[in-house]
């Protein structure tokens, strides 16, 4: 079998599917190769996994025409409360100060995945191979030649551009020998959903502790999504605790701002690292999402940074197509790389610096950081700058990030 397409996306997760929806709406012939089956992330119930969406990401989904389907299931964040456990520092961001309906939203991965799958299905120019593997590929001046294995059948495919959206362990990136820098934080994120006897009132909490940040994100059904960072040597013990003892330890670390913790669901644990690829483009190739940057979950920036990669790459592809240029050409793709470089570096520096700063036990460092948090809380210009950056509204924004359509 043989097929011809314009863009071949390897990885049909949330970032890859978002790119496919955007390109499909613009009439760009797109094929997606996804290793998981279409039903892989349709778990529901109490334990469904959540994703933090920055206000800028909401605009991107609005530009894609998908936000109305997401809005009903997304819990808005009206306030973000940041504090330093055992110290005096804190700061708050409020939607009223930023002039937005919400600072961000919390949606489940299952709902996001379902909306994006439906969005791809609605586009005649998008074809999805799932479950499937990219068996081989090579590039030359004319384009990309790839082999897709699905259900024991190999399909030969040609494209103008190959996009690697296949995550932190990107096989495409590794095959090309693209160098990466990694920082092992020696921390593990314990993920679970919890309930409290006090309403969360749409407040997201980020509480820094001596073992790492502890975040609680508001969800529907009086739940909160917990991201509890611990030292890697503590993980096995905490994961093995009975639910009651787990909640007691969590209560001790977080405090009583939400009253008492009354329930915890299934727990999962993920080792944390900072990964940055040395290159995000090569001739006929672009990397997006975790394939080019994987961040500490502090401040919930990872998925949102990947969505901004999508928005910028779509603009570059559509502008080149409108000018009659080959968007697989390196000179065109460098525009995407240069556009995204500042945002990627800025967010990586922000998250990495926060991990380092709040991991310092020295009293003098604690005093300086807590004084800085209080200053941020009362300094409107600094708070606006910080808010715009965390909401994904800093710098030059592509069409989708401004809520505009790509049709």
DRENDO-691185 format. One line per field, with one value per residue: residue number from 0; residue in one letter; x, y, z of N, C-alpha, C in turn. Coordinates in steps of 0.001 Angstrom, whole numbers. Layout:
BEGIN
pos	(NUM ...)
code	(a ...)
npx	(X ...)
npy	(Y ...)
npz	(Z ...)
capx	(X ...)
capy	(Y ...)
capz	(Z ...)
cpx	(X ...)
cpy	(Y ...)
cpz	(Z ...)
This chain:
BEGIN
pos	(0 1 2 3 4 5 6 7 8 9 10 11 12 13 14 15 16 17 18 19 20 21 22 23 24 25 26 27 28 29 30 31 32 33 34 35 36 37 38 39 40 41 42 43 44 45 46 47 48 49 50 51 52 53 54 55 56 57 58 59 60 61 62 63 64 65 66 67 68 69 70 71 72 73 74 75 76 77 78 79 80 81 82 83 84 85 86 87 88 89 90 91 92 93 94 95 96 97 98 99 100 101 102 103 104 105 106 107 108 109 110 111 112 113 114 115 116 117 118 119 120 121 122 123 124 125 126 127 128 129 130 131 132 133 134 135 136 137 138 139 140 141 142 143 144 145 146 147 148 149 150 151 152 153 154 155 156 157 158 159 160 161 162 163 164 165 166 167 168 169 170 171 172 173 174 175 176 177 178 179 180 181 182 183 184 185 186 187 188 189 190 191 192 193 194 195 196 197 198 199 200 201 202 203 204 205 206 207 208 209 210 211 212 213 214 215 216 217 218 219 220 221 222 223 224 225 226 227 228 229 230 231 232 233 234 235 236 237 238 239 240 241 242 243 244 245 246 247 248 249 250 251 252 253 254 255 256 257 258 259 260 261 262 263 264 265 266 267 268 269 270 271 272 273 274 275 276 277 278 279 280 281 282 283 284 285 286 287 288 289 290 291 292 293 294 295 296 297 298 299 300 301 302 303 304 305 306 307 308 309 310 311 312 313 314 315 316 317 318 319 320 321 322 323 324 325 326 327 328 329 330 331 332 333 334 335 336 337 338 339 340 341 342 343 344 345 346 347 348 349 350 351 352 353 354 355 356 357 358 359 360 361 362 363 364 365 366 367 368 369 370 371 372 373 374 375 376 377 378 379 380 381 382 383 384 385 386 387 388 389 390 391 392 393 394 395 396 397 398 399 400 401 402 403 404 405 406)
code	(x x x x x x x x x x x x x x x x x x x x x x x x x x x x x x x x x x x x x x x x x x x x x x x x x x x x x x x x x x x x x x x x x x x x x x x x x x x x x x x x x x x x x x x x x x x x x x x x x x x x x x x x x x x x x x x x x x x x x x x x x x x x x x x x x x x x x x x x x x x x x x x x x x x x x x x x x x x x x x x x x x x x x x x x x x x x x x x x x x x x x x x x x x x x x x x x x x x x x x x x x x x x x x x x x x x x x x x x x x x x x x x x x x x x x x x x x x x x x x x x x x x x x x x x x x x x x x x x x x x x x x x x x x x x x x x x x x x x x x x x x x x x x x x x x x x x x x x x x x x x x x x x x x x x x x x x x x x x x x x x x x x x x x x x x x x x x x x x x x x x x x x x x x x x x x x x x x x x x x x x x x x x x x x x x x x x x x x x x x x x x x x x x x x x x x x x x x x x x x x x x x x x x x x)
npx	(833 367 634 27 745 583 1561 3047 2367 3925 2800 -69 -1080 -2308 -1067 -120 -2574 -3938 -2470 -3067 -5844 -5864 -4401 -5989 -8377 -7505 -7278 -4993 -3458 -3163 -1615 -1732 220 -235 662 -941 -4159 -7387 -9088 -7562 -7303 -9771 -10738 -12943 -14827 -14006 -11206 -10173 -7660 -6264 -5729 -4004 -5055 -3839 -4884 -4263 -4213 -6863 -7759 -6556 -7914 -10411 -9997 -9747 -12306 -13162 -13593 -16297 -17198 -15471 -15787 -18009 -17158 -14897 -13217 -13145 -10367 -10267 -8677 -5236 -3269 -268 2175 4682 5626 5848 7017 6835 6114 3894 1752 -856 -2831 -5451 -8428 -9870 -7977 -6502 -8300 -9782 -12064 -11281 -8279 -7252 -7996 -9175 -9208 -10233 -8067 -9320 -11679 -10541 -9068 -11170 -12628 -10689 -10209 -12706 -12678 -10621 -11791 -13785 -12531 -11947 -9484 -7745 -6192 -6012 -3784 -4070 -4049 -642 2677 5580 7629 9949 11847 12997 14608 14869 15807 13452 11340 9674 9957 8214 7509 4672 3467 646 -1640 -308 101 2037 2354 3465 4452 4496 5530 5576 6501 7646 6467 7510 5816 6030 6594 8555 10397 11053 11138 11668 13310 15477 16339 17351 19495 19483 20757 20239 19796 19659 18223 18164 15877 15753 13410 9987 6756 3736 619 -2826 -6404 -8246 -10571 -12156 -13508 -14258 -15330 -13589 -13828 -12950 -10224 -6809 -4026 -609 1835 4865 7213 9702 10360 9629 7266 3742 756 -2675 -5382 -8458 -11301 -14240 -17170 -16455 -13883 -10254 -7311 -4368 -927 1810 4978 7802 10904 12899 13629 11663 9392 8493 7717 5620 3803 3032 1465 -1478 -4749 -5830 -3579 -2039 -3622 -3436 -716 -634 -2344 -801 1275 12 -1895 -4871 -6439 -8395 -10036 -10586 -9008 -10807 -10973 -9037 -8077 -6958 -3410 -601 2822 5523 8784 10778 12145 14129 14155 15689 15814 18523 18055 15207 14287 14949 15886 12829 11739 10134 10067 7792 6120 6586 8635 10570 10833 10669 9252 9519 6618 5854 3940 2415 3032 3782 2080 757 2818 3514 1171 1396 3590 2317 494 2241 3687 1641 975 3388 3452 1064 1473 3700 2591 671 2335 3357 5574 7796 6995 8476 11043 14207 14816 12302 11287 13031 12034 9899 11419 12974 10982 9760 11805 12445 10192 10144 12636 12345 10199 11218 13418 12079 10551 12592 14219 12472 12166 14789 15181 13179 13940 16049 17352 18506 18264 18622 18185 15550 14310 14756 13392 10770 10256 10356 8085 6013 6408 5793 3085 1998 2846 1621 2426 4510 3124 1258 2951 3993 1605 711 2715 2483 -77 246 313 2315 4744 5058 2144 741 -1924 -3907 -3402 -4367 -6993 -8060 -9351 -8087 -9012)
npy	(-1199 2320 5768 9303 12356 15612 16471 14443 13226 11994 10461 10663 11831 14280 16694 16132 15431 17859 19436 18064 18520 21304 21616 20072 21557 23673 22540 21110 18212 15551 13016 10853 8989 6817 5083 3985 2451 3674 3691 3933 5929 6407 6251 6772 8134 8471 8513 9701 11135 14427 17552 20589 23577 26461 29922 30909 28535 27857 29764 28799 26371 27494 28864 26654 25836 24007 24548 24987 22334 21456 23174 22647 20528 21379 22692 25915 28004 30375 31680 31631 30365 30699 29404 29089 26466 26496 28961 32571 33524 34239 34435 35661 35132 36572 36282 38618 40637 40161 40531 38516 35781 33425 32207 29923 26504 23274 20218 16900 14299 12328 13547 15634 14091 12723 14840 15842 13585 13351 15786 15368 13345 14728 16056 15838 15809 14624 11669 8890 6558 3999 1475 1964 1910 3868 2497 2949 5658 8169 11128 13567 16051 16205 15297 13393 9947 7249 4311 2752 664 -1235 -3326 -5561 -4869 -3091 242 2358 5699 9066 12430 16015 17043 15885 15541 15290 14251 12588 12414 12463 10407 10310 8459 9258 11520 10267 8451 10172 11145 13503 15653 15830 17676 16848 17088 15461 15575 14125 13661 12640 12708 12266 11360 11883 11870 13744 14265 16815 18170 20739 23228 23822 26205 27022 27546 27206 25624 26023 24771 25117 22826 21220 18947 19361 20889 20982 20549 21428 21140 22527 20487 19101 17932 18304 17462 17477 17718 16181 16862 15754 16342 14498 13488 11173 8904 8720 7904 5151 4370 6203 5687 3136 3425 2976 4240 5961 6699 7863 10127 11413 12091 13756 15800 16871 17968 19804 21313 22996 24497 23641 22327 19069 16275 13788 11633 9595 8719 6323 6016 7277 7329 9357 9769 12762 15089 17517 18047 19022 19455 19825 20679 21740 21623 20166 19666 18958 18150 18664 19187 18894 19712 17410 16068 17882 19432 18686 19242 20045 19516 21757 24664 23854 23909 22322 20874 23080 24606 22928 23120 25729 25431 24012 25966 27929 26474 25813 28367 28956 26927 27460 30102 29743 28028 29751 31554 30053 28524 25827 24144 22242 22927 23827 26514 27662 26226 27030 29433 28707 27438 29576 31322 29905 29537 31488 31449 28743 28505 30447 29493 27008 27905 29351 27317 25529 27213 27841 25322 24926 27202 27007 24680 25152 24999 26909 29462 32203 32221 31347 33508 35560 34576 34432 37062 38086 36839 38059 40685 40400 39881 42346 44085 45369 45658 43725 41441 41325 40821 38299 36864 37000 35517 32932 32354 31977 34105 35793 37573 37375 36347 33558 32971 31109 31231 33672 33246 33099 31711 29185 28641)
npz	(0 -585 219 -12 1524 3114 5657 8067 11148 13946 16656 18358 20641 23031 22203 19574 18364 18576 16795 14421 14229 13836 11398 9736 9685 8178 5756 5137 4066 6226 8137 10928 13122 15631 18535 20568 21188 20063 22270 24529 26533 27800 30313 33041 35797 39326 39367 37060 35021 35172 33399 33412 32027 30666 30474 27971 26513 26482 24691 22348 21942 21584 19170 17547 17499 19347 21974 23017 23392 25314 27435 29120 30653 31902 34726 35962 36968 39351 41189 42079 44562 46121 48276 50885 52688 56196 56278 55804 53330 50604 47724 45574 42712 40921 38971 38494 38681 36420 34452 33149 32429 33673 35184 34258 33432 34483 33041 32200 31013 29570 28560 27043 25196 23894 22712 20958 19352 18113 16815 14922 13413 12135 10135 6788 5589 7330 8371 10519 11833 13955 16449 15632 14187 13432 11287 9798 8381 6070 4839 2210 -238 -1617 -23 2594 3214 4445 6449 7620 10067 10618 12069 11046 8431 6117 5235 2724 2795 1693 2385 2878 5228 8351 11594 14846 17510 19610 22331 25462 25246 22568 19659 17070 17418 18712 16742 14841 16164 17632 19962 23504 26551 29942 33169 36108 38583 40859 42102 42581 41191 42734 41766 42104 42665 45009 47749 49726 52800 52609 50333 47257 45905 43394 43560 42934 44352 45094 46905 48405 49633 51762 50371 47825 45450 46206 44696 44315 42286 41247 40609 39011 40811 43475 43775 43899 41975 42744 42839 44119 45004 45850 47467 45647 47105 48988 47741 47349 49927 50540 48498 49233 51470 53487 52631 54627 56194 54199 53596 56044 56147 53926 54769 56807 55327 53632 55101 56396 54662 52928 54595 55940 54410 52794 51087 48871 45604 43135 42981 41180 40111 38960 37787 37818 35515 33744 30375 27402 23975 21707 19147 17333 14795 11604 8154 6644 9059 12217 15713 18414 21528 24266 23023 22429 24698 28078 31156 34695 36714 38152 38473 36322 33462 31253 29192 28176 27085 24987 23430 22542 20899 18844 17879 16845 14898 13124 12110 10745 8787 7355 6483 4814 2910 1834 570 -1399 -795 141 2953 4231 3932 5286 5773 6068 8261 10230 11036 12679 14735 15725 16561 18638 20429 22467 24212 24999 26312 28301 29885 30678 32151 34153 35519 36295 37857 39954 41153 42081 43728 45739 46816 48415 51637 53268 55749 55066 52294 52242 53508 51634 49325 50292 50961 48394 47299 48757 47894 45183 45448 46089 44161 41402 38552 38324 39032 36973 34783 35530 35637 32925 31689 32871 32071 29397 27606 26861 24860 21196 19694 17963 15499 16521 19299 19841 19753 17218 14162 11863 9420)
capx	(0 1117 -193 706 146 1388 2238 2953 2578 4207 2316 -1422 -1534 -3047 -383 -169 -3963 -4264 -1879 -3835 -7116 -5618 -4030 -7160 -9315 -6955 -7242 -3684 -3555 -2408 -1752 -1254 604 -345 932 -2009 -5465 -8265 -9798 -6576 -7409 -11171 -11149 -13728 -15001 -13311 -9757 -9749 -6486 -6598 -4743 -4168 -5066 -3647 -5882 -3874 -4592 -8304 -7891 -6190 -9042 -11490 -9670 -9993 -13734 -13380 -13827 -17662 -17339 -14631 -16148 -18964 -16489 -13692 -13425 -12336 -9533 -10488 -7586 -4081 -2665 1076 2695 5926 5307 6725 7597 5805 5868 2757 1244 -2121 -3261 -6909 -8921 -10309 -6803 -6022 -9365 -10164 -13078 -10592 -6829 -7004 -9044 -8736 -10041 -9711 -7416 -10299 -12534 -9696 -8795 -12391 -12936 -9707 -10478 -13881 -12248 -9889 -12732 -14598 -11728 -11733 -8081 -6954 -6290 -5327 -3378 -4016 -2649 304 4056 6431 8651 11177 11655 14179 14264 15787 15374 12113 10317 9836 9428 8029 6791 3756 2988 -640 -2348 465 194 2957 1958 4487 3842 5361 5033 6475 7024 7448 6422 7672 5024 6012 6876 9892 11266 10813 11910 12125 14460 16596 16842 18120 20664 19406 21284 19387 20348 18711 18499 17382 15568 15727 12090 8916 5426 2655 -588 -4074 -7521 -8619 -11752 -12026 -14832 -14495 -15355 -12351 -14167 -12193 -8881 -5696 -2991 760 2473 6235 7648 11114 10574 9173 5947 2502 -288 -4052 -6110 -9898 -11987 -15679 -17559 -15783 -12572 -9081 -6230 -3168 415 2629 6372 8563 12223 12734 13766 10440 8235 7992 7042 4362 2887 2576 647 -2934 -5372 -5973 -2269 -1671 -4339 -2898 559 -960 -2891 337 2075 -755 -2622 -6329 -7139 -9565 -10611 -9957 -9038 -11729 -10872 -8002 -8284 -5773 -2193 438 4063 6328 10054 10781 13377 14084 14768 15646 16498 19420 17479 13773 13999 15924 15145 11658 11410 9910 9739 6873 5716 7597 9759 11597 11001 9913 9461 8977 5199 5627 3204 1554 3309 4240 1156 455 3954 3377 99 1917 4370 1347 -45 3279 3994 520 1155 4519 3043 37 2079 4532 1688 71 3353 3830 6874 7819 7128 9455 12366 14804 14720 10959 11151 13818 11157 9232 12388 13342 9790 9474 12974 12398 9154 10587 13728 11824 9400 12126 14186 11177 10230 13818 14653 11574 12529 16059 15041 12376 14590 17163 16926 19205 17340 18763 17526 14106 13855 14760 12328 9467 10117 10026 6692 5157 6542 5019 1672 1522 3341 715 3091 5220 2124 695 3946 4019 335 682 3613 1928 -1300 573 -72 3479 5432 4272 1233 190 -3363 -4711 -3199 -5201 -8377 -8509 -9431 -7056 -9689)
capy	(0 3564 6960 10586 13347 16823 16435 13174 13464 10783 10720 11219 12253 15545 17718 15730 15514 19281 19875 17468 19245 22629 21476 19573 22663 24531 21791 20492 16757 15179 11659 10721 7633 6753 3720 3492 2247 4832 3609 3783 6912 6751 5919 7820 7926 9323 8541 10192 12008 15804 18380 22021 24375 27889 30742 30946 27274 27961 30518 27927 25467 28316 29068 25390 25551 22863 24938 24735 20951 21268 24096 22070 19557 21982 23467 27140 28441 31798 32199 30761 30693 30127 29601 28413 25775 26776 30290 33610 33987 33787 35383 35224 35669 36528 36536 40009 41469 39921 40883 37339 34976 32427 32172 28672 25501 21896 19283 15537 13828 11549 14476 16274 13123 12442 16010 15918 12487 13733 16872 14801 12591 15664 16654 14889 15793 13972 10220 8430 5159 3697 1553 1795 2297 4329 1458 3519 6880 8920 12419 14134 17370 16126 15049 12338 8629 6542 3046 2690 -691 -1276 -4604 -6465 -4337 -1962 1263 3320 7036 10211 13684 17160 17371 14932 16214 14373 14594 11275 12443 12656 9326 10361 7555 10035 12307 9373 7897 11214 11488 14879 15679 16412 17899 16371 17298 14574 16311 13178 13813 11894 13302 11340 11925 11254 12769 13726 15041 17530 18504 22160 23505 24444 27548 27298 28014 26274 25829 25546 24923 24623 22135 20873 17826 19762 21532 20206 21313 20943 21834 22277 19669 18974 16930 18588 16824 18243 16917 16313 16583 15824 16058 13978 12982 9862 7838 8663 7544 3800 4335 6943 4964 1909 3740 2837 5517 6828 7245 8755 11387 12072 12701 14861 16864 17468 18757 20877 22153 22866 25503 22987 21457 17756 15377 12709 10500 9613 7684 5573 6833 6967 8040 9624 10462 14095 15564 18572 17604 20011 19015 20847 21144 21475 21442 19763 19631 18064 17655 19589 18560 19680 19128 16777 15599 18937 19966 18041 20126 19752 19922 22976 25712 23250 24558 21430 20696 24398 24977 22139 23686 26931 24913 23697 27197 28590 25661 25977 29646 28864 26081 28122 31260 29246 27544 30909 32206 29106 27983 24458 24275 21286 23504 24209 27961 27929 25634 27809 30478 28073 27219 30866 31860 29182 29416 32351 30961 27463 28747 31231 28640 26027 28612 29667 26132 25002 28134 27693 24074 25138 28220 26534 23505 25597 25055 27949 30498 33459 32033 31303 34879 36319 34135 34780 38507 38275 36432 39123 41842 40091 39937 43736 44868 45068 45406 42446 40378 41232 40144 36901 36284 36840 34439 31638 32125 31736 35275 36668 37517 37435 35206 33129 33143 30304 31708 34884 32823 33240 30449 28996 28280)
capz	(0 -648 418 -131 2404 3254 6959 8786 12577 14712 18010 18321 21957 23063 21402 18171 17884 18427 15534 13326 14112 13263 9988 9029 9465 7132 4506 4906 4165 7416 8659 12303 13510 17088 19006 21436 20564 20270 23551 25597 27617 27982 31679 33674 37225 40291 39184 35757 35066 34817 32709 33653 30803 30876 29791 26570 25881 26220 23440 21237 21703 21026 17766 16857 17548 20229 23357 23506 23834 26501 28514 30062 31524 32465 35947 35881 38094 39585 42010 42322 45860 46220 49624 51249 53938 57325 56125 55743 51967 49799 46733 44984 41422 40838 37622 38387 38448 35063 33518 32369 33123 34491 34977 33570 33594 34706 32273 32275 29797 28803 27820 26036 24145 23133 21883 19880 18421 17313 15939 13783 12592 11362 9070 5699 5186 8389 8494 11719 11917 15386 16891 14523 14472 12345 11216 9244 7595 5650 4231 1230 -696 -2189 986 3594 2878 5712 6475 8763 10334 11316 11938 10206 7065 5996 4268 2322 2817 1424 2963 2789 6549 9434 12888 15973 18697 20258 23756 26028 24769 21130 18807 15915 17882 18985 15489 14158 16969 18141 21324 24539 27885 30938 34589 36956 39811 41985 42706 41949 41351 43050 41166 42538 42929 46423 48145 51000 53341 52359 48892 46766 45426 42171 43903 42736 45364 44884 48232 48347 50841 51704 49459 46500 45455 46337 44018 44297 41233 41410 39623 39222 41794 44745 43813 43524 41410 43564 42324 45339 44682 46987 47120 45026 48086 49791 46915 47581 51226 50482 47613 49901 52637 53463 52275 55791 56554 53104 53785 57240 55751 53028 55619 57505 54385 52995 56050 56490 53857 52330 55614 56048 53264 53134 50167 47848 44597 42718 42928 40195 40405 37776 38057 37216 34919 32733 29118 26332 22762 21164 17888 17183 13365 10599 6894 6601 10393 13330 16990 19235 22803 25104 22216 22413 26056 29139 32293 36023 36683 38915 37751 35301 32183 30196 28082 27606 26248 23770 22615 21887 19768 17801 17295 16051 13719 12182 11426 9821 7661 6537 5831 3718 1862 1179 -266 -2396 -385 664 4409 4747 3723 6560 5957 6571 9589 11202 11584 13825 15807 16314 17214 19869 21293 23654 25122 25559 27268 29418 30759 31280 33174 35256 36311 36893 38909 41096 41835 42781 44760 46863 47390 49259 53035 54036 56250 54322 51001 52521 53792 50380 48426 50869 50771 46981 47078 49287 47004 43983 45781 46204 43024 40290 37267 38364 39055 35628 33945 35926 35229 31472 31312 33274 31302 28003 26805 26724 23581 19957 19713 16675 15334 17441 20658 19981 19629 15835 13438 10835 8171)
cpx	(870 158 667 -21 1034 2215 1980 3320 2797 3867 965 -1969 -2180 -2395 -444 -1563 -4395 -3704 -2670 -5163 -6920 -5289 -5208 -8154 -8834 -6832 -5901 -3828 -2612 -2670 -1087 -957 656 -225 -206 -3297 -6356 -8954 -8862 -6792 -8849 -11671 -11922 -13803 -14117 -11840 -9289 -8657 -6850 -5421 -5039 -4045 -4890 -4708 -5559 -4230 -6087 -8545 -7568 -7332 -10259 -11251 -9915 -11482 -14094 -13754 -15269 -17863 -16534 -15166 -17048 -18292 -15249 -14036 -12549 -11528 -9695 -9332 -6478 -3400 -1343 1624 3935 5733 6348 7375 6475 5400 4618 2449 -14 -2333 -4767 -7351 -9323 -9124 -6279 -7070 -9778 -11233 -12464 -9106 -6423 -8152 -8398 -9725 -9437 -9089 -8395 -11193 -11741 -9440 -9999 -12743 -11973 -9885 -11662 -13510 -11487 -10829 -13574 -13852 -11437 -10270 -7173 -7243 -5459 -5037 -3193 -4711 -1709 1678 4700 7616 9991 10840 13006 13717 15305 15224 13943 11022 10692 9244 9373 7306 5978 3254 1695 -1329 -1634 618 1119 2495 3134 3831 4883 4700 6042 7185 6677 7495 6509 6918 4930 6644 8338 10883 11151 11733 12446 13364 15680 17182 17706 19345 20661 19778 20289 20216 19268 19179 17567 17136 15619 14462 11084 7600 4421 1342 -1804 -5165 -7930 -9890 -11503 -13413 -15153 -14425 -14074 -12584 -13314 -10819 -7885 -4595 -1663 1503 3855 6626 9119 11398 10146 7783 4814 1385 -1634 -4827 -7584 -10470 -13480 -15949 -16851 -14477 -11487 -8042 -4961 -1926 1370 4046 7117 9957 12082 12829 12547 9277 7652 7215 5678 3345 2297 1646 -819 -3549 -5455 -4657 -1760 -2325 -3828 -1582 315 -1493 -1773 1137 1311 -1405 -4127 -7082 -8390 -10241 -9858 -10060 -9862 -11598 -9684 -8271 -6999 -4577 -1267 1653 4906 7628 10126 12160 13085 14815 14602 16440 17340 18896 15988 13365 15223 15186 14060 11211 11185 9546 8810 6605 6869 8764 10892 11812 10097 10267 9041 7524 4885 4995 2411 1765 3520 3319 856 1584 3893 2284 557 2877 3446 889 980 3598 2881 661 2258 4133 2059 589 2931 3658 1067 1031 3897 5179 6714 8024 7952 10877 12918 14694 13353 10828 11955 13000 10392 10201 12736 12177 9581 10626 12858 11386 9592 11669 13226 11063 10274 12948 13321 10939 11474 14299 13777 11883 13789 15886 14302 12907 15749 16713 17547 18236 17410 18066 16007 13557 13763 13606 10954 9208 9744 8587 5729 5205 5746 3526 1132 1960 2550 1439 3813 4234 1489 1646 3966 2740 275 1569 3014 628 -1030 214 1076 4101 4492 3440 766 -1325 -4167 -4587 -3911 -6690 -8932 -8512 -8323 -7689 -9483)
cpy	(1252 4739 8202 11590 14582 16799 15088 13437 12127 11080 11402 11493 13622 16627 17373 15827 16960 19828 19329 18184 20594 22529 20983 20672 23593 23799 21197 18982 16254 13728 11595 9253 7582 5312 3142 3290 3446 4833 3657 4730 7346 6366 7082 7583 8832 9532 9132 11244 13403 16510 19839 22773 25844 28670 30866 29676 27240 28725 29649 26975 26234 28560 27821 25035 24408 23268 24720 23312 20680 22035 23457 21136 20127 22815 24719 27383 29943 32455 31160 31251 29951 30428 28744 27789 26080 28141 31294 34004 33410 34851 34794 35904 35507 36912 37996 40926 41338 40262 39742 36556 33928 32505 30934 27730 24157 20993 17895 15151 13050 12454 15170 15331 12851 13608 16104 14784 12819 14852 16366 14064 13492 16266 15612 14770 15136 12474 9776 6941 4827 2368 1216 2282 2879 3371 2004 4809 7397 10170 12774 15470 17366 15928 13949 11051 7818 5231 2986 1262 -625 -2597 -5548 -6026 -3131 -1031 2180 4697 8095 11472 14790 17415 16251 15702 15160 14924 13356 11267 12531 11604 9192 9435 8290 10837 11428 8810 8906 11651 12918 14867 16320 16685 17532 16740 16397 15293 15424 13369 12981 12610 12183 12012 11160 12312 12617 14539 15666 17884 19985 22408 24200 25847 27980 27927 26887 26634 25255 25836 24294 24021 21755 19665 18154 20361 20524 21052 20616 21799 21514 21474 19675 17935 17081 17792 17853 17275 17212 15987 16820 15390 15635 13597 11545 8717 7714 8009 6174 3715 5008 6237 3732 2177 3383 4215 6469 7468 8181 10116 12137 12770 13907 16053 17622 18378 19967 21816 22001 23931 24934 22058 20143 16996 14146 11488 10693 8468 6938 6517 6335 7820 8168 10319 11752 14463 16770 18042 18705 19485 20156 21427 20837 21329 20917 19787 18557 17583 18801 18773 19481 18955 18510 16208 16613 19545 19206 18751 19478 20230 21167 24041 25175 23779 23613 21317 22025 24896 24207 22652 24954 26554 24653 24976 27888 27797 25763 27285 29573 28043 26828 29354 30819 28748 28700 31624 31277 28505 26569 24524 23163 21777 24027 25713 28358 27430 26378 28957 29941 27934 28527 31485 31211 29206 30225 31834 29660 27665 29485 30348 27583 26674 28922 28440 25580 25890 28017 26415 24276 26092 27686 25227 23852 25717 26192 29046 31798 33378 32022 32699 35686 35885 34503 36276 38823 37898 37498 40360 41627 40239 41366 44606 44513 44827 44057 41288 40212 40502 38652 36190 36041 35679 33081 31327 31886 32887 36247 36510 37609 36172 34848 33236 32396 30807 33031 34548 32915 31873 30392 28643 29342)
cpz	(0 -461 279 748 2444 4535 7609 10244 13273 16167 17963 19696 21881 22205 19920 17583 17706 17122 14353 13128 13430 11772 9164 8725 8362 5798 4161 5079 5253 7773 10031 12566 15029 17561 19834 20649 20853 21631 24752 26766 27832 29365 32277 35164 38055 39933 37856 35891 34560 34162 33037 32331 31168 30098 28301 25826 25595 24920 22230 20916 21173 19536 16930 16808 18477 21650 23827 24012 25099 27705 29563 31053 32201 33698 35896 37154 38233 40344 42087 43593 45986 47607 49842 52627 55018 57279 55862 54330 51336 48749 46117 43640 41335 39433 37434 38079 37023 34012 32616 33131 34046 34180 34190 33848 33900 33985 32398 30940 28923 27966 26717 24863 23278 22213 20705 18872 17510 16343 14730 12848 11705 10180 7994 5313 6232 8403 9697 11611 13394 15679 15736 14959 13224 12286 10735 8521 7140 4932 3176 780 -1209 -1144 1950 3018 4162 5494 7756 8900 11138 11013 10977 8773 7065 4881 3986 2214 2495 1966 2711 4120 7521 10748 13989 17171 19577 21643 24151 25541 23252 20341 17581 16293 18099 17705 14744 14952 17454 19615 22285 25788 28893 32330 35386 38282 41056 42819 41917 42211 41616 42647 41679 42589 44384 46623 49507 51518 53225 50856 48446 46217 44244 42434 43633 43730 44888 46184 48162 49695 50686 50809 48038 46570 45583 45750 44155 43302 41337 40252 39915 40306 43125 44914 43557 42970 42192 42754 43490 44980 45942 46512 46621 46039 49001 49049 47272 48886 51149 49597 48290 51084 52417 53213 53468 56198 55468 53290 55006 56903 54838 53813 56322 56585 53853 53994 55880 55688 53183 53332 55672 54722 53648 52230 49237 46890 44296 42581 41825 40501 39142 38175 37254 36683 34032 31513 28093 25140 22211 19864 17889 15728 12647 9272 6925 7977 11376 14564 17760 20549 23562 24327 22199 23796 27026 30436 33608 36039 37487 38011 36557 33900 31007 28995 27401 26713 24928 22854 21897 20757 18578 17096 16403 14784 12681 11418 10384 8587 6753 5824 4639 2569 1105 250 -1344 -2070 173 2172 5041 4596 5042 6812 6488 8002 10654 11789 12792 14994 16506 17077 18574 20866 22571 24670 25783 26611 28500 30399 31423 32390 34384 36129 37006 38037 40150 41878 42661 43962 45976 47450 48302 50712 53842 54476 55460 52966 51187 52771 52498 49464 48972 50785 49329 46669 47580 48401 45723 44250 45781 45027 41772 38965 37226 38331 37678 34693 34253 35476 33736 31043 31660 32536 29823 27094 26615 25341 22393 19842 18304 16659 16398 18885 20913 19837 18236 15148 12384 9499 7105)
